[in-house]
Amino acid sequence: MIKFISAIVLALSFTTSAQAWGDREQGALAGIVGTLIWQKLENQNQPPRPQVIHQPVYTPPTVIYQYPQPVLERQCYVVRETRNYNGSYTREIHCHGLQ
């Protein structure tokens, strides 16, 4: 803190003795130094922020592969096939297995 204050005093002493600088340059430098002082005082008045450290959380692995469903077969066969008068066919089909 002492180094900071001595740097400010030294910077202000150069601004008053510098004849080559005009009022604008000295005003800009005074504004910069004033901002630095204000930031330093503002940071001193605030309590330190607590750091939040997150613990790693275990996530179980996701299922990527799923076994396929079993395929149930259906067997069908033609019992009787008759021809109609208009040329179409009528089939009697019997199936067993998956319904």
C-alpha positions as CSV (number, residue, x, y, z in Angstrom):
1,M,0.0,0.0,0.0
2,I,2.9,2.3,0.8
3,K,4.4,1.7,-2.7
4,F,1.1,2.6,-4.3
5,I,0.7,5.9,-2.4
6,S,4.3,6.8,-3.1
7,A,3.8,6.1,-6.8
8,I,0.7,8.4,-6.8
9,V,2.6,11.2,-5.1
10,L,5.5,10.9,-7.4
11,A,3.2,10.9,-10.5
12,L,1.3,14.0,-9.2
13,S,4.6,15.8,-8.5
14,F,5.7,15.3,-12.1
15,T,2.4,16.7,-13.5
16,T,2.7,20.0,-11.6
17,S,6.3,20.6,-12.5
18,A,6.1,19.6,-16.2
19,Q,5.9,22.9,-18.2
20,A,5.6,21.2,-21.6
21,W,2.2,19.7,-20.7
22,G,-1.0,21.7,-21.1
23,D,-4.0,21.7,-18.9
24,R,-5.7,18.9,-20.9
25,E,-2.8,16.5,-20.5
26,Q,-2.5,17.2,-16.7
27,G,-6.3,16.8,-16.4
28,A,-6.3,13.5,-18.2
29,L,-3.4,12.2,-16.0
30,A,-5.2,13.4,-12.9
31,G,-8.4,11.6,-14.1
32,I,-6.4,8.3,-14.6
33,V,-4.7,8.5,-11.3
34,G,-8.0,9.4,-9.6
35,T,-9.7,6.4,-11.2
36,L,-6.9,4.1,-10.0
37,I,-7.2,5.4,-6.5
38,W,-11.0,5.0,-6.5
39,Q,-10.6,1.4,-7.8
40,K,-8.1,0.6,-5.1
41,L,-10.2,2.0,-2.3
42,E,-13.3,0.3,-3.7
43,N,-11.6,-3.1,-3.7
44,Q,-10.4,-2.7,-0.1
45,N,-13.9,-2.1,1.2
46,Q,-15.4,-5.3,-0.3
47,P,-15.1,-8.6,1.5
48,P,-13.3,-11.3,-0.3
49,R,-15.5,-13.4,-2.5
50,P,-15.7,-17.1,-1.5
51,Q,-14.6,-19.4,-4.2
52,V,-17.1,-22.1,-5.1
53,I,-15.4,-25.4,-5.8
54,H,-17.7,-28.0,-7.4
55,Q,-17.1,-31.6,-6.5
56,P,-17.2,-34.0,-9.5
57,V,-20.5,-35.8,-9.8
58,Y,-20.7,-39.4,-10.9
59,T,-23.0,-40.0,-13.8
60,P,-23.7,-43.6,-14.7
61,P,-22.9,-44.5,-18.3
62,T,-25.8,-44.4,-20.7
63,V,-27.0,-47.5,-22.5
64,I,-26.0,-47.3,-26.1
65,Y,-26.7,-50.8,-27.4
66,Q,-30.0,-52.5,-26.8
67,Y,-30.7,-56.1,-27.8
68,P,-33.1,-56.4,-30.7
69,Q,-36.6,-57.8,-30.0
70,P,-37.1,-61.4,-31.0
71,V,-38.7,-61.9,-34.3
72,L,-41.8,-64.1,-34.2
73,E,-42.5,-65.9,-37.4
74,R,-45.9,-66.3,-39.0
75,Q,-46.5,-69.2,-41.3
76,C,-49.3,-69.1,-43.9
77,Y,-50.4,-71.5,-46.6
78,V,-53.1,-71.5,-49.2
79,V,-55.9,-74.1,-48.5
80,R,-58.1,-73.5,-51.5
81,E,-57.9,-71.3,-54.6
82,T,-60.9,-70.8,-56.8
83,R,-61.4,-68.8,-59.9
84,N,-64.3,-66.4,-60.0
85,Y,-66.5,-65.7,-63.1
86,N,-64.9,-62.3,-63.7
87,G,-61.4,-63.8,-63.9
88,S,-60.2,-63.0,-60.3
89,Y,-59.1,-65.6,-57.8
90,T,-60.4,-66.2,-54.3
91,R,-57.9,-67.8,-51.9
92,E,-58.6,-69.4,-48.5
93,I,-55.4,-68.9,-46.5
94,H,-54.6,-70.4,-43.0
95,C,-52.0,-68.8,-40.8
96,H,-50.5,-69.8,-37.5
97,G,-47.9,-68.2,-35.3
98,L,-47.9,-64.5,-34.6
99,Q,-51.4,-63.0,-34.8
